[in-house]
Amino acid sequence: MSESKQDPKKLGTRKFGDPNAAPMPRRETSPLDLQTPVKLRFISDDMTSVFEVPVKDYMVIGRKTSPDDKQVDIDLSPHGAGEHGVSRYHAIIQVVNHRVSIKDFNSTNGTLLNTFVLTPMYAYRLRHGDELSFGKLTMQVHFIGVEALTD
């Protein structure tokens, strides 16, 4: 059986991804992407929610199931996370060598970066102005507190 005709369960794929999809194209790096931001600003696609979080080296994005849940750093519960298919531990944002990246944390409904489905547990560079979808919850991310580098 050819690879494209194999049983999706044996390939480890999930319902939302196309295993034959083209890889994410290369993107331009702007001066804002060259330094670690102080904060990340998330803006919902309908502009009803805007919030900022301080940047740490490792941040879990998801939804808290109780106020005592300290494992989630970026709680999307107030933004309709449950109704939009956001997992409790959905994605991870990491900062390594001043580069901000995002990983899907094997979430049930997947994470998209600018409409491209992320392969679970694989880091993708996150840039100022990128669009992220956690399940069906879509937000734009902005880097705050970064000065553009000059020559």
ABEGO torsion letter per residue (X at the ends): XBAAABBAAAAGBBAABBAABBBBBBBBBBAAAABBBABBBBBBAAGABBBBBBBBABBBBEBBABAABAABABBAAAAGAAAAGBBABABBBBBBGGBBBBBBAGBAAEBBBGGBBBBBGBBBBBBBGBBBBBEABBBBBBBBGBBBBBX
